[in-house]
């Protein structure tokens, strides 16, 4: 299982098994993530959610991205 922590609405966080995620649908205030028969509403756009699931900063636009590696 692969888990990722994401922000959820109302204000909070959830540890999500991304192997159980079936799909995501954009909404006015974020995205509804479907986990089988359950769902979570998250305050991310689809590109931000994709970054979170990939382990990047949610606002990573690809400019200067280090693929998860920091510079020291």
Long-range contacts (C-beta under 8 A, 24 or more apart in sequence): 4-52, 4-53, 4-55, 6-33, 6-40, 6-42, 6-44, 6-49, 6-52, 7-42, 7-43, 7-44, 8-40, 8-41, 8-42, 8-43, 9-41, 9-42, 9-43, 14-40, 16-40, 18-53, 21-53, 24-49
